[in-house]
Amino acid sequence: MNRVGREVRVRRYPAGAVTPDDFEVVEVPVADPDPGQVLVRNTWTSVDPGLRLRLRPDAPAGYFAAFPLGQAMDGIMAVGEVVESRAEGFAPGDVVSHAQGWRDYAVVDPRATQLGGIGTLSRLDVGDAEPQWYLGALGGMGLTAYAGLHVIDALDGGETVWVSAAAGAVVSLAAQIARLRGNRVIASAGTDDKVAWLRQALGVDAFNYRVGDLRSSLRELAPEGIDAYFDSVGGAHLEAALDHLTRRGRVAMCGSISEYESEPSGPRNLFLAVSKDLMLRGFRGSSNLHLMAEMRDQLSAWLRSGELVHRETVFDGLDQAPHALAEMISGRTTGKTLVSIG
Ligand SMILES: NC(=O)c1ccc[n+]([C@@H]2O[C@H](COP(=O)([O-])OP(=O)(O)OC[C@H]3O[C@@H](n4cnc5c(N)ncnc54)[C@H](OP(=O)(O)O)[C@@H]3O)[C@@H](O)[C@H]2O)c1
């Protein structure tokens, strides 16, 4: 069948902050699926800070590949509906997730491992869940939040945990998981509205890191220090955490968004990791797929009972995807940032 689709391509690598002009949306013919493949019409696609790390000639070593200029951007999560299937196990109408987002049609091979396995074509159980939740709480965001707390042993409760970038997709979940597992949670975010939402909807202590001094805010909310820190920011945030961690404290190094569009800025006090017997543990959600089932069971139950809040900022239409990325990195979205490709 002669279908025409649209896809987002990178026109040039951004210098500093991402702008929509760095991208173009082009019309392309949609290929028919070969034997073993599935044609999916995407309905939702994900917008993630990690995309910014791939908008350069070389992505960081060990990370997902950089996006080539002038081509469709492969390796971005999407959910959609199977339109045509030539692969066993998939039928028209199935709701699926896969890793060929930022386009409205995708020909997907279920045998190909994508994004370390997290983006491999999968049929979704949408009985109790909205499809796009698999791009958020029930997908990579939930897994990253859960895995980060798991790798630093912060799921048993009884501790004080600081989470930064806390009104965003991953960390709004990490904040709630840590609290629901019995920790005291201190959250930070960059606007007063986000701080009010963290306090009222998520039930955690919170402060605006753009107001006053990070160390003073931490001292005020956690005079005895913090036992664990879930770090999505790096730089000055990580530096403040090293100062404020108690002996044998742990850091889950989830990301360092303060460095994605500018030069790294520390931490300058790394010796505290030695002097206080700290553990700094980098981790990838996609390296912890063995936790996916456990995470989904736990978070689905909390979503059903209303104990877990899952918020989204939705941009309408594929051509809004670049704008959505710029808005998200600059802090103008709350919860999971998504593009609806209705
Ligand atoms: N390890 C993994 O496998 C994995 C997987 C997914 C995501 N991540 C990482 O997790 C972090 C959060 O990702 P997400 O998808 O949940 O994004 P998000 O939190 O929904 O959006 C990013 C947020 O970061 C904050 N931010 C931006 N620049 C900042 C700065 N200079 N200082 C402090 N905060 C800043 C902004 O909120 P404010 O208004 O609060 O500033 C912004 O809304 C990122 O670092 C990402 O790379 C890691």
The ligand as an SDF file (V2000), in Angstrom:
LIG
                    3D

 48 52  0  0  0  0  0  0  0  0999 V2000
   20.3950    6.2190   33.9740 N   0  0  0  0  0  0  0  0  0  0  0  0
   19.3990    6.0020   33.1180 C   0  0  0  0  0  0  0  0  0  0  0  0
   19.1890    4.8950   32.6020 O   0  0  0  0  0  0  0  0  0  0  0  0
   18.4680    7.1240   32.7910 C   0  0  0  0  0  0  0  0  0  0  0  0
   17.2680    6.8880   32.1010 C   0  0  0  0  0  0  0  0  0  0  0  0
   16.4000    7.9760   31.8700 C   0  0  0  0  0  0  0  0  0  0  0  0
   16.7730    9.2450   32.2940 C   0  0  0  0  0  0  0  0  0  0  0  0
   17.9730    9.4050   32.9280 N   0  0  0  0  0  0  0  0  0  0  0  0
   18.3870   10.7270   33.4280 C   0  0  0  0  0  0  0  0  0  0  0  0
   17.4490   11.0930   34.4420 O   0  0  0  0  0  0  0  0  0  0  0  0
   17.3510   12.5060   34.4920 C   0  0  0  0  0  0  0  0  0  0  0  0
   15.8850   12.9060   34.3900 C   0  0  0  0  0  0  0  0  0  0  0  0
   15.3510   12.4610   33.1400 O   0  0  0  0  0  0  0  0  0  0  0  0
   13.7990   12.6470   32.8520 P   0  0  0  0  0  0  0  0  0  0  0  0
   13.4910   11.9370   31.5970 O   0  0  0  0  0  0  0  0  0  0  0  0
   13.0630   12.2900   34.0780 O   0  0  0  0  0  0  0  0  0  0  0  0
   13.7080   14.2150   32.5800 O   0  0  0  0  0  0  0  0  0  0  0  0
   12.8310   15.2710   33.3650 P   0  0  0  0  0  0  0  0  0  0  0  0
   13.2880   15.2450   34.7870 O   0  0  0  0  0  0  0  0  0  0  0  0
   11.4020   15.0480   33.0770 O   0  0  0  0  0  0  0  0  0  0  0  0
   13.2740   16.6470   32.7020 O   0  0  0  0  0  0  0  0  0  0  0  0
   14.5130   17.1740   32.9760 C   0  0  0  0  0  0  0  0  0  0  0  0
   14.4590   18.1820   34.1530 C   0  0  0  0  0  0  0  0  0  0  0  0
   15.7700   18.4450   34.6070 O   0  0  0  0  0  0  0  0  0  0  0  0
   15.7830   19.6980   35.2550 C   0  0  0  0  0  0  0  0  0  0  0  0
   16.9940   20.4410   34.8920 N   0  0  0  0  0  0  0  0  0  0  0  0
   17.3840   20.8470   33.6720 C   0  0  0  0  0  0  0  0  0  0  0  0
   18.5580   21.4950   33.7320 N   0  0  0  0  0  0  0  0  0  0  0  0
   18.8970   21.5070   35.0540 C   0  0  0  0  0  0  0  0  0  0  0  0
   20.0040   22.0540   35.7880 C   0  0  0  0  0  0  0  0  0  0  0  0
   20.9990   22.7110   35.1660 N   0  0  0  0  0  0  0  0  0  0  0  0
   20.0320   21.9010   37.1310 N   0  0  0  0  0  0  0  0  0  0  0  0
   19.0320   21.2330   37.7670 C   0  0  0  0  0  0  0  0  0  0  0  0
   17.9650   20.6990   37.1240 N   0  0  0  0  0  0  0  0  0  0  0  0
   17.9020   20.8390   35.7880 C   0  0  0  0  0  0  0  0  0  0  0  0
   14.5330   20.4730   34.7950 C   0  0  0  0  0  0  0  0  0  0  0  0
   13.6370   20.6060   35.8820 O   0  0  0  0  0  0  0  0  0  0  0  0
   13.7400   21.8430   36.9260 P   0  0  0  0  0  0  0  0  0  0  0  0
   12.6330   22.8020   36.5670 O   0  0  0  0  0  0  0  0  0  0  0  0
   13.5380   21.1950   38.2400 O   0  0  0  0  0  0  0  0  0  0  0  0
   15.0940   22.4760   36.7610 O   0  0  0  0  0  0  0  0  0  0  0  0
   13.9210   19.5370   33.7450 C   0  0  0  0  0  0  0  0  0  0  0  0
   12.5390   19.5620   33.7460 O   0  0  0  0  0  0  0  0  0  0  0  0
   18.2320   13.0400   33.3550 C   0  0  0  0  0  0  0  0  0  0  0  0
   19.5010   13.3480   33.9040 O   0  0  0  0  0  0  0  0  0  0  0  0
   18.3330   11.8580   32.4210 C   0  0  0  0  0  0  0  0  0  0  0  0
   19.4720   11.9060   31.6170 O   0  0  0  0  0  0  0  0  0  0  0  0
   18.8140    8.3870   33.1760 C   0  0  0  0  0  0  0  0  0  0  0  0
  1  2  1  0
  2  3  2  0
  2  4  1  0
  4  5  1  0
  4 48  2  0
  5  6  2  0
  6  7  1  0
  7  8  2  0
  8  9  1  0
  8 48  1  0
  9 10  1  0
  9 46  1  0
 10 11  1  0
 11 12  1  0
 11 44  1  0
 12 13  1  0
 13 14  1  0
 14 15  2  0
 14 16  1  0
 14 17  1  0
 17 18  1  0
 18 19  2  0
 18 20  1  0
 18 21  1  0
 21 22  1  0
 22 23  1  0
 23 24  1  0
 23 42  1  0
 24 25  1  0
 25 26  1  0
 25 36  1  0
 26 27  1  0
 26 35  1  0
 27 28  2  0
 28 29  1  0
 29 30  1  0
 29 35  2  0
 30 31  1  0
 30 32  2  0
 32 33  1  0
 33 34  2  0
 34 35  1  0
 36 37  1  0
 36 42  1  0
 37 38  1  0
 38 39  2  0
 38 40  1  0
 38 41  1  0
 42 43  1  0
 44 45  1  0
 44 46  1  0
 46 47  1  0
M  CHG  2   8   1  16  -1
M  END
$$$$
